[in-house]
Amino acid sequence: AGPPDDARGRLLEVVTVLEPQAIYAVALGGTPIYVPEVDDARRTARTDAVNDYVARFSGDAPPVPVHARFGGIALEIAEVARERNATFVVAGAAPHQRLNRIIAGERAVQILRSSSCPVLSVPPGFSAVPQSVLVAVDFAPASIRAAQAALLLLPDGGTLTLLHLLSPLLADAPLRLPGQSTGALL
């Protein structure tokens, strides 16, 4: 729990993930050993850095809680989303350098594959609530949940567009079985 992040009273928390180090130290004989002080120092340094970063953009708002976790980044983000019963995950996209874009794009895909909720990848410089959102759907439960999450992002008067494309391999397949009634998407 943290302070409200906007007039709607939503709570904001920041979670940062540190990936495990391959080897912290090597004992005599070449056996890797775990040194807890290394994790403690990394956790403290990362938490301080994230607190400083968040403070730069928070203005006069009270500080938000920052939690540091260890593990695979995509798996930890998905786990935090489950623990917090998140409606969706927002993942920052990398700056416009080719390698960073490839890594960040892959990271968003890894989070999407691990997460039980939709993932929104936000590009650098994104600073406003979207007025229009396009959601690609196949009408499976996951894509319906993604559309519902997108609705949460839209301000009053915003536009949600659902885009449904059939694979060329399935172009002649019916959208419903014969005799099956059509359903309404709400």
GIVENGI-V960157 format. One record per residue. N is the residue number from 1. PHI is phi in radians with two decimals (none if undefined). Layout:
N/PHI + N/PHI
This chain:
1/none + 2/-2.60 + 3/-1.27 + 4/-1.07 + 5/-1.70 + 6/-2.81 + 7/-1.16 + 8/-1.46 + 9/1.32 + 10/-1.28 + 11/-1.77 + 12/-2.10 + 13/-2.30 + 14/-2.04 + 15/-2.10 + 16/-2.05 + 17/-2.09 + 18/-1.83 + 19/-1.34 + 20/-1.10 + 21/-1.38 + 22/-1.11 + 23/-2.47 + 24/-1.54 + 25/-2.77 + 26/-2.17 + 27/-1.33 + 28/-0.98 + 29/1.66 + 30/1.49 + 31/-1.49 + 32/-1.12 + 33/-2.24 + 34/-1.58 + 35/-2.06 + 36/-1.03 + 37/-1.08 + 38/-1.15 + 39/-1.09 + 40/-1.07 + 41/-1.16 + 42/-1.11 + 43/-1.08 + 44/-1.10 + 45/-1.09 + 46/-1.16 + 47/-1.06 + 48/-1.07 + 49/-1.12 + 50/-1.19 + 51/-1.02 + 52/-1.08 + 53/-1.11 + 54/-1.10 + 55/-1.07 + 56/-1.07 + 57/-1.89 + 58/-1.67 + 59/1.08 + 60/-1.61 + 61/-1.14 + 62/-1.08 + 63/-1.08 + 64/-1.70 + 65/-1.19 + 66/-2.07 + 67/-2.04 + 68/-1.87 + 69/-2.17 + 70/-1.99 + 71/2.55 + 72/-1.22 + 73/-1.02 + 74/-1.09 + 75/-1.15 + 76/-1.17 + 77/-1.10 + 78/-1.09 + 79/-1.14 + 80/-1.08 + 81/-1.04 + 82/-1.16 + 83/-1.06 + 84/-1.59 + 85/0.95 + 86/-1.18 + 87/-1.35 + 88/-2.77 + 89/-1.89 + 90/-1.85 + 91/-2.06 + 92/-1.29 + 93/-1.50 + 94/-1.29 + 95/-1.01 + 96/-1.40 + 97/-1.54 + 98/-0.94 + 99/-1.10 + 100/-1.09 + 101/-1.14 + 102/-1.12 + 103/-1.12 + 104/-1.14 + 105/-1.11 + 106/-1.13 + 107/-1.08 + 108/-1.08 + 109/-1.14 + 110/-1.09 + 111/-1.10 + 112/-1.02 + 113/-1.20 + 114/-1.62 + 115/-1.58 + 116/-1.67 + 117/-2.31 + 118/-1.08 + 119/-2.10 + 120/-1.89 + 121/-1.69 + 122/-1.88 + 123/-1.32 + 124/-1.04 + 125/1.48 + 126/-1.16 + 127/-2.39 + 128/-2.37 + 129/-1.19 + 130/-1.17 + 131/-1.60 + 132/-2.49 + 133/-2.27 + 134/-1.89 + 135/-2.10 + 136/-1.39 + 137/-2.27 + 138/-2.08 + 139/1.18 + 140/-1.33 + 141/-0.92 + 142/-1.14 + 143/-1.28 + 144/-1.15 + 145/-1.08 + 146/-1.10 + 147/-1.13 + 148/-1.12 + 149/-1.14 + 150/-1.08 + 151/-1.05 + 152/-1.14 + 153/-1.37 + 154/-1.36 + 155/-1.35 + 156/-0.95 + 157/1.50 + 158/-1.25 + 159/-2.08 + 160/-1.96 + 161/-2.00 + 162/-1.70 + 163/-1.96 + 164/-2.09 + 165/-2.11 + 166/-1.70 + 167/-1.07 + 168/-0.96 + 169/-1.23 + 170/-1.95 + 171/-1.00 + 172/-1.60 + 173/-1.34 + 174/-1.21 + 175/-1.32 + 176/-2.54 + 177/-1.34 + 178/-0.98 + 179/1.49 + 180/-1.45 + 181/-1.33 + 182/-1.43 + 183/-1.86 + 184/-1.77 + 185/-1.68 + 186/-1.83
